[in-house]
Amino acid sequence: MVYLLRLANGDAIITSARDGMGAREAARHLGLEAGEEVVSVRRLPHFCVRLTPADSGTLEINCWEEATLDDILTHEYPQLNDAIRSANRVKFMPNADPGKPVFAQLREAYEKNKEIIREGIRQEQERSTPAQAVPVPRITRK
């Protein structure tokens, strides 16, 4: 099964595991940094991404299946999801101002749209605080 673990700093880890405890163990092996704590663990109903080899020798996410991205945004990043939807509803560029260059107007509209998204990211970063986090349990073997 595939699990998504949301961290207190706003990051997420996606891993396969038998259960939620196995997913937490995988996160621990990935190397959580000091202060990083798991806030939530959720099984993903589906997961599909397309990877592309990069010149640097790593893999980059080329695209997400729409249902996968929608599911993750809805459940793990609701503030960002609302910001994206809000930015998409805003008229990108109001009626053109004949006294201003069109390129400058486009840039201004683009920056306003990006600011809506930045605010959603800021809200997501504030939403999960370490006080709400659930520490990754240490698994001892007998």
Helices and strands as residue ranges (DSSP letters): E 2-7, E 12-16, H 20-30, E 38-43, E 49-53, E 59-64, H 66-76, H 78-89, H 102-127, G 130-132
